[in-house]
Amino acid sequence: MLLPWLLIYGAVIILLTALAANYNFRYISKRSTYFFYLVFAFVISDISRFLAYYLNYDLIFYADRVLYVIGLLCTTWYVLYTFEEEDILLT
């Protein structure tokens, strides 16, 4: 019963990663870079959490927490210190 939800979750993560990469490559600005960093920090954090849980390797939980905090910091920078006016369309 859990497998369909994990597949949907994995598909959403892959889609979000692709959208973040596309946004970063299309608009080169601080705003797109911080969004790119926050998405990848959260994605790698989720993957490391699953690996730590299913492999029973407790050291990976520390990497999970560090990446999660980095994702939160990038989210804060993205929301508070970047502005839409800085974005430039390159295509």
Order of alpha helices (4+ residues) and beta strands (2+ residues): alpha-alpha-alpha
